[in-house]
Amino acid sequence: MEQIIPGANPEEMEDPISLAVEYAHQGNIDKTWEILQGCLTKDLRCIDAFVHLGTYTFGDGRSAWHAKRAMQRYLAGVKVGEQALPPGFNGLLPWSWINNRPFLRALHGLGLCQWRLGQFDAARKTFWRILMFDPMDALGCRF
């Protein structure tokens, strides 16, 4: 899976996603959203931007309202990732390959939202799918 991060320079350590996360840790959510939305404006294939927007929307997971909105963002990231896979793909996408991580995180976030919203069968299928892609279970889905 190819990881798309608009504006990232492979020769530098910092990229827009890392910068957005840094702003979030500083409490500057407006700047975080601006950067992540900017990534998506430049290229809608930036799964990591969808994932981080989903994560910041989901928050602590207590609110069904937030879970519904976060689920939309995670689902967008999943759809982008699915379009990158060949038809009928049933291979591995191990966590150890760093470019697979945004897609796996999008699936994980989607599963958490489904679980939070009481969509237990859908959540089980989503978590099972992650396990099929990454049998080493870096995200702890089997638990």
N, C-alpha and C positions, 0 to 999 in steps of 0.2 A: 504494500500500500504506500502510495506517495503522500507525504505530509506537505500540505500547501500552507505556507505562512507568508502572505504578501508583505513585502518590505523587509524581509529577513535577509541578512547578509551572512552567508555560510562562514565567512572569515571572522565574524565577530561573535562573541558569546551571547550578546543580548539580542532579542528579537521582539517584535510587538507583543506577542503573547506573554512572554516573561515580563516585559515592562508593565503590561496591564495587571498581571498578578501582583507585581511589586506595588503598584498604586492601590490595589485592593487591600493589601496588607497594611498600607499606610492609612486606610480609611477613606481614600479618595475614589469613591465608587463612580462618581460622574466621569472622571478621567478614564477609569477602567472601561466603562461602557463606551466612551468615545473611541478608544483605541480598538476595542473588539468589534464595534460596529463598523469602524473604518476598514478593518481587515475584510469584513464581509462585503463592504461596498466595493472594494478592489477585486475580490475573488470569493464567490459564494462556495467554493470548494474548501474553504478553511474550516475543517471540522473542529479544530481546537477552539476557534472563536465561538462556535455554537455551543460547545461543551462548557466553556467557562461562563458564557451567558446563562446557560442552564443552571450551572452550579450556584452562581450568585443569585439567581431567581429562586431556586429551591430553598436556599437558606438552611435552616435547621430541620426542615421537613415537617414541621408541625401543621402548616397551613395547606389545606387541600387547594385553595385558590392559587397559592404559589406553585404547588406541585403541578397543577394543570398547565400553567404558563411555562414552567421549566420543561415539562414534557414536550411541548411544542418545539423548543430549542434543541433538546436532545434528539427528538425524532428527525429534525432537519439534518443534524449531523449524521445520524444513522443512514438516512436516505442518500446523502452525498457519498458515504462510504460504500453503500451497496451498489451505487452506480459505477464505482471504480472496480468492483469485483466482476470477473467473467461470469457469464450465465452458468447456473448450476454449480457454482463454486462450493466445494465441500472440503477444502484444504485447511491448513493451519494458518493462524495469524498470531504467532506467539508474542507475548508482551516483551520478550527480550529484543525483538526488532522494534526499535524506538518509533519508527514511522507507523506502526500498527496501533500505538497507544491512543491516539485521539479517537479512532473508531471504536476501540474497546471501551474507552471511557464514555463515549456517547451511548453505547449499548447499556453500560452499567447504570448511567444516570436515568435512562429510559426505564430500566427495570426497577430502580428505586422509586420512581414516580408512579409506575404501575402498582407497585406494592403499596405505597402510601395511599393511593386512591382506591384500594380494595380490589384491584384487578389482578387477583392472585394467580389465575391461570396464565394470563399474559405475562406476568412477571416471571413465573416459573419457566416459561418458554424462552423468554429473553435471557435469563441467567443460564439456562441450559445451552443456549446458542453461544454465549461467551465461553462456556466450558469446552464446547466443541472446537472453537477457534483457538483457545488457549488452555489446553489440558493441565498446564502447571498451575492454573488458577491464581494468577498474580493479584487479582482483585478480590479474592476470597468469596466468590459467588457460591461455592458449595455450602457455605455456612449461612 
